[in-house]
Structure formats: C-alpha cells, structure tokens
Amino acid sequence: MSEAESAVTHRLPLHRTRHFLRVTKAKTQFTIYSLQLFWAAWRGQLKEIWVGDSHAALTPARELGKPLRHIEDGRWVCHLGPRLQFSIARQGLPPAVLRIFRLVGRTKNAKNVLWIYSFGEIDVRCHLVPRMNEPRTYDFVATYLEKIRESARATGSDRVLVYVPPPESDVAEEQTGFPVVGTLEERTQALHLMQAAMHKAAAALSDDGPQVLLIDCIDEFSDENGIWQWRYTYDGLHTNDEGRAVVRREIDRVLAAADAAR
C-alpha cells in the first residue's frame, strides 16, 4: 500500500465518525423540534407552517435558522433543504416528516392550521431548460400537487396553499452544487411554463380531497423582462420585507376569495 493510500485509509474512520455524529445530531434536533411542534399544535398555538425549500424558510422569516422552528405568533417553518418539485412528485415528503405531520393532524385544532408548501425554484434554475420544450416535461407538476394534497390529508386540513416559485434573477450568485443551466431568458421561459402547468394542474384536481390554492406573485415580483425586481429581494433570490408583504397580501387575497366562493 502506498503512502497516499495509507493516509486515505486512516482518514476514513474519522470521516465516518464525523458523518455519524452529524446525522445523529440532526435526528436528535429534529425529534426535539417535532415534539415542540406537536405541543404547540396540541395547545392550539400552531397557526401557520411553511414547508419546503429555502423560500419556505426565508419568505416568512429573515434567516434560515433551525430546520424546524417557531418564528413568531404561532407561525412555524419546516425547512427540508434544496428539494425539487420533481423529487417530491416521485417520492413524496420524507416519511419522518409525514409522521410528525400526522400527529399534528390528530390534534383538536388541526383544521385551523394553515399549511404552505414551497418547492420548484431549483427545478427551474438547474434542470428544466434543456427539456422544457419536450412533450410531457411538466407532467410531474400534477403529481407534485397530488403529493401535497396527500400531506394535507395527513395534517387534517381541508385546504392547503402552494407557493409558485418566484422569478429568475440576473444578480443572484451561483451556489456551489446548484449550477445554473440556461440563459436568463430561457430560465424565465421555463418558469412561466411551470407556472402555467401548476395553474392547469390545480384547476384539474378532483373535488374529493383538500382544496389546493396557489400563491402566485410572479407578475408582481417581475419587471418588464420577467426578472426579479430588486426592490423585492435582498439577494436576488429570496424576498426582503417588501417582498414578504406582497406574499402576505396574496395569501390573504387567495384565502378571502376561497372563503367567498364557499
């Protein structure tokens, strides 16, 4: 065995130990936060929870923080990391997450909790451009909404909100591990194709399950070229306070319209 091979072999146990400790810590923290979430729901103190990617974490709050946490006034965030609409459509939400959601759904105030899901921005930024004009490319969107509706059944909700991904950006820095694919114009086109597919799929859902309502702020967030207006974002990717206010107004409008329709 060469000296280099021996060095790698000696490092492997340390890497495995570090990985084990990180995973154990993450699982322990999630268990603790899950118990806190359930306790809040049991006491009727859970009013709203955002679930999903970084937009689910940074639209209702100003920082990422813990993956499952209370923000303020009964509002919570469950940040699942950089998940795709495509992967949620294929696999659904993580089983551990669904288990705690089902427990929350058994509490007496479960129907009063507002659930908001956000996935899809990474699909657009990193994956869709090369295949966006191919037939059936956006078929996964309908399955994605069905998976979200399954989670709504688990939580005991009769309706669920789904956030349509925000506009593409000409100023956001590229993130390691998530290379941008396509020009800005192509990604903007891919986003609008996803937007149309989400509205079509939501309208086509059957009436035998929880209602799926879309929160779509693309038009208000976009400039004349369909790109993020800087006034609404602090980093070219996520909302600032002014952008959060736009989302909150749209949530209130959509809920009021749904109540009026009933």
Helices and strands as residue ranges (DSSP letters): H 3-42, E 48-52, H 54-58, E 68-72, E 75-79, H 85-91, H 95-105, G 110-112, E 114-118, H 121-126, G 129-131, G 137-139, H 140-155, E 159-163, H 184-204, E 211-215, H 218-221, G 230-232, H 241-261
